[in-house]
Amino acid sequence: MKIDKIIYGPIVPVLIATVLFVMVGLQYGGPVSQRHNNTDSATTRTFEPDVYNATVIQVGGIGSDIYTNRAYYIGDGTGKDHQEGWPTYLDKDVYAPVSFNTPFSLMDLSCKEGYKATLLPDEISDSDAWREMDNWFRIEIKEKVKNQLSIRCEKPLPQNRVKEIIAEECKRIVDYQSEHAKSGVLNNKTAVEIIKEECLLVLDSSIIADFNGDNKNEIAMITSGAGCGSCHAQEIRIIKDDKVIFYKNGSDFTIKLTNNPIGFILEYPEKSLPPSPGDEYVIEGYKAIKGEGGLESFYRTSLERKKYEFE
């Protein structure tokens, strides 16, 4: 950006700040000081919150370096919702560092190293003038009385804690499925071990059926990743007793048993659903392979593609 002249002289901010300070002092009976920290220095040095807010307010428009920054947390510093209480201020130069470009037309606000920054969109002066940088935020200074930028700073969870949270959530999902299972798929020990180990959600399209005509049921377990949204990405496993004898990954599986040959047909879209005109779906035919111990596996006997038909 080229600046033809200095818009805001360096002496003017000093004079304005001095006049305002004197006027406030005269009006309210004396100078007013701002407290930046209501905790003792030992607490500030030893305690670091898991989450805190940082804000900066710049006054004077382009060319001005007058600003006030704050870093604070409310409650116990864990960032849990609905905490109440007065803010506890942190060292603003450490927890809310501010920087400008040379002509003072851009202002940056960062978190302390080790924290991840996210924007607080309701606490900025111009919703169209900010940019997210490499874990810090920048706002374009406008010719207005106040330019404000605010962010939330949060410590990333340690890797071991992330794994613990994932394991806890997976256990919750598996336990819930076991308690509310309707198809009986989760009565199988191997099926339960698989969904526990890989954190999977058993879909209603799973079936229990006799795949080779020996009057013994096998399990066709169709799964998606636990917590999936649309659950289009899927895996199918056919389990006999406690052994997986067939596996395939893809999307949106439909399985149908066949008598000639004895086996099944597997249908799935070539692309994820929903289909578009011209998209195709795949039809694969599989035949059961029997050994001395009964059903051992399946091999593919046919493959074709058909286009989706739209009315």
N, C-alpha and C positions, 0 to 999 in steps of 0.2 A: 504494500500500500504506500502510495506517495503522498506526503503531506507538504503542501506548499507553505504553510506557516504554522507556527505553534498556536494551537487553539486555546490552550490553558497554560498561562505563564506559571512558573514555579513559585512566584512570590504570592500569587493570589490565593491559593489554597491555605497557605499559612495564615494570611490575614483573616480569611473567612473563619477558619477554625478558632483563631484567637478571639474574634468578636463574639462568636457563638458561645464560647466557653465563659466569657465575661458576662454576657447577657443572662445565661442560665444561672450563674452564680449570684447575680444581683437580684434576679426574680425570686429565687428560692432561698435566699439568705446565706449563700456560701457556695464554694466550689463543690461539684458533684463528682465523685470518683466511681469508676465501674469496677466491680469485682470480677476477676477472670477465673477465680477458683475458690470454692467454698470448702475445700478439703485441705488438710495440712499437707506439706510438701512430701512427707514420708509416704503418705497414702498415694499421692500422685506418682511417686517414683516406683512404688512396688505393685500397684494394681493397674491392670489393663483390662478395660471392658471387652466383652466379645463383640459388641456393636456400639457405635456412637454416631452422632450426626455432626457434620461440619458445614459451616456457612460462611460466606464472605459477602459484604456489602461495600461497593465502591461508589463514591459520590463525585460529581463534577464532570462526568462525561469523558470523552476522549482527551487524552493528554494528562489526566489527573491520576496521581498515585495515592490518593487518600482512600483508605479502606479500613474496615473493621472485620476481623475474622473471629470465629468462635468454634470451639469443639466441645461437645457436651454429651452426656447420656442421662437418661431418666430411669429411676428405679435402681436395680442392682447391677445394671450393665450387661444383662444377658440378652436384652432386646426382645423379651417376650411381650406379646401384645397386651394392651390395656394396663400397662404399668402406670402408676400415679406417683406424683411427688415432684419436688423441685429439681431442676437440672443441676447436675454436678459437672463443673467445668474442668476441662483438661488443658494441658499446656498447648495453647493455640498454635505456636510456632512449630511444634512437633507433630501435633495431630491434625492440623488444618493449614499446611503450608500454602502460600499464595505466591504466584509469580505473574509477571506481565511481559509482553513483548516490548521492544524498544520504543515505539511511539505510543505506548499505553492505549492500544486499541483492542487488545485481547487480554483476557484475564483467566488464569488457570487456578483450579483448586484441587488439591490432592489429599489422599488419606496418608496416615503414617505407613511406612513400609511394613508389609505383612498383612495389610488389610485390603479388601476388595471394595471398590467404589461403585455405587449405583446412584443414579440421579434421583432427586426428590422433585418431581415436576411441578408440584404445587407451591414450591418455594423458590422459584426463579423469576426474574423480572421480565424475561422475554422467552416464550416457549419456542420461538423459531430461530433463536440466535445462539444456541448451544451445540457443542459437538462432544462426542465421547472419544477420548484418546486412549492411550495405553494405560488403563486403570486410573485415569484421572479425567477431569472434565474441563472444558473451556467454554467461555462465553464471550461473544462479541460485545464490546463496550459501545453503548449508544449514547447519543447526546440527550441524556435525561438526568433527573435529579439522583436517581438511585439505580444501580445495576447490581443485581443479586444472583448468586449461584449457591445452591445447597446440595449436599450429597449425603448419602448414608454409607458408613464404613463398617465392614463386617469381616471378622477373622474367618478365613476358610477353615473348615473342619479338618483336623488331622486325619491322615489317610486311614489309620487304624479305627478311628471313630466312624468314618464314612462306611467302612466295611461292617462295623458293628450295627450301624443303622440299617444298612441293606439287609444284613442277616436277620435282624429283628422284624423288618417289614416282610421279608420272604416267609419267615415262620408264621407271622400273623396271617398271611394270605393262604399258606398251605393249611394251617389249622382251620381257617374259616371254610375252605373248600372241603376238608375232611368232614366237618360237622354238617355241611349243607349239601353234600354230594347227592345227586339224584340217580345218576347212571350206574353207580357201583364201580366205576373205574378206579376210584381210590381205595377200594378194598384189596387191591393188588399191591403187594409189598414193593415190587420193582417200580411200579408206577409212582408210588409215594416217594421212593428214594430219588427218582429222576427229577420230580418237580421240586423237591427240597434242594437238591444239589444245584440245579440250574435255575431255580426261582421262576417257575412256569405257572401259567394259568391254564387249567383244563377247560376246553371249550365244549359247548353243548352239542357240537357236531360229532363228538366222540361217540363210538358205539361199542357194544359188547355183542358178539355174534359168533356163530360157527363158520369159520372161513374155509374148512376143508371137508365138511360132511362127516366128521367122526363123532358128532353129538357132544363135542366139548367146545366150550366158548373160548374165544380169544378176545383180546382187548385192542381196539383201534383207538389210540389216544391221540387226539389232535390238540395241540397246545400253542399258546403265544406267550411272549414274555410277560411276566406279572406286571401289572400297572399299565398295560398297553391301552392306547386310546381306541383306534379303529380295529386293532388286532388282525390286520390283514396278513402280516408276516406270520407264517405258521410252520409247525413241524408235525409230522405224523409218525407214530411208532405203533407197530403191531406187536403185542406182547403175548406170548404163549407161556403159560405158567409163570415163571419168573425170568424169562429170557426174551430180549428184544430180537425178533426175527425179521423185521422190516423197518427201514427208516428212510424218510425223505423230507427235505425242507423246501418250502415254496410259499404259496399264499392262497388263502381262501379255498381250502380243500373240501371236496365232496367225495365220499366213498360209497360205492354200491357193490353188494355181493353179486356174484354170477355163478351159474350152475354149469355152463358149458363154454369154456373150461371152468372147473371149480377154482374160484379165486375171487377177484374183485376188479372193479373199474375205478380209477381215480381221475377226477376232473378238477382242473384248476386254471385260472386265467393266466395267459402268457404275461400279462402285465397286471399290476395291482388294480383291484376294483376301486371305483365303479368303471365299467368299460366305456369306451368311446367308439363311435362308428369306425368300422374297419379293424377293431381289435379282435384277437382270436383267443379261444380257450383250448386247452390241451386235454385230450382223452387218452389215457394210458390203460391198457389191459394187462392184468397180472394173473399168472397161474400158480397154484399151490404146488410146492415140491414136498413130497412125502419121503420119509426114510423109515428105518426100522422102529424109531421111537415116535413115529407119527409126523405131524407137520413140522418141517424144518425151516422153510423160507419160501420166497416167491420170486419168480423171474418174469420179466416183461415180455409179453407176446404181441402187443400192438401199440402203435402210436399214431395219432392223427390230430389234426387241428381243424377247428371250425370257427367261422366268424359268428360273432354275436348278432342276433337278429333283433331289430328294433321295430316296434309297430308304428 
